[in-house]
Amino acid sequence: MLEKESKIKENISGILGGVFFAVDSTFIVIYLIFSFSINYLISLKESIVLTFLHDFFSFIWSAFYILGVRKQYKELLISFKNKYIFVLIISSIIGAPLGTTMYYLSIQRIGLGKANVISSLYPLLSVMLGYFFLKQKNSWNVYTGFSIAILSGASLGISTWFNNPGDILGYIFAVICFISWGLEAFLSTISLKKGMQEVPSIMIRNMVSSLTFLIFIIPSIKAFNLTGKMLQNINVLWIIGASFFGTISLTLYYRALHKLSISVATAMDTAYAAWAILIELIILIPCFREYEIRPWYEYLISFILIIGVILTIINFDKKSKFKNKKT
């Protein structure tokens, strides 16, 4: 009974991870609208600074939670002593400075919905790597639900592309993003399976990302003045809010990667594309004239995507239940 309740808890946490990431993305969109305009194409330098600030504030949130609230000093020290921390460091650099920067660039050029849909295909890569290198195997419903989620995401991307092709660079950025996030999911799973704990891993990830930006990237593109201007702008509160929800999302996602399999965790996280479209319908469209209601079938596909995610977490193995009762 306790095992079943624990499994339900892990599944709910994984789904909420996708929801909170959609909220994170929505906050970033609102920041971009208020700071620039919906038609303004954010530059690479601005996108890099935006990613840096997001991960820096996320580091502060995670450090406050671990050191201030949970007081997990020993757990953090153990994580730093773990020899597999280098795997987490590599995944952090790939996932944040590279992946997230490309994600924000794609949002500005092709919109939140399309950027989310394309980037949400990253489980294809992470699950394939997990299958071949980590030998992770799942039941039929997991693969079925995973396939439905991925096909729904691809269909949603194709439909939105035909309705509004947008900027080809935006699609290239989104593809780079999904490759980066796919590698991050795979590498993070390795580090978690080798003893790295979820919550300290989030703090270390954000710390590595922030230091990479601060020491190497920001100076190389001479973006200190731009960073100062963005910090002085009142709209930075939207970035701080986004980083708060992003920290929660990443914590729940890493927990799902550790407690569940890559396919289940990434399928749950993939649903952020559908959640983002629903949030767009509820918040962005009513509040901003620039946003228009999508065709009805895009909302239908989003619903099917969520159904696919739900299918991955339902246990259809009646035989195993019978055996457990018998024993």
Secondary structure, DSSP 8 states (H G I E B T S, - for coil): -HHHHHHHHHHHHHHHHHHHHHHHHHHHHHHHHHHS-TT----HHHHHHHHHHHHHHHHHHHHIIIIIIS--HHHHHHHHH-TTHHHHHHHHHIIIIIIIHHHHHHHHHH-HHHHHHHHTTTHHHHHHHHHHHS-----HHHHHHHHHHHHHHHHHHHHHHHH----HHHHHHHHHHHHHHHHHHHHHHHHHHTT--HHHHHHHHHHHHHHHIIIIIHHHTT-HHHHHHHHHSTTHHHHHHHHHHHHHHHHHHHHHHHHS-HHHHHHHHHTHHHHHHHHIIIIIHHH-TT-----HHHHHHHHHHHHHHHHHH----HHHHHHHHH-
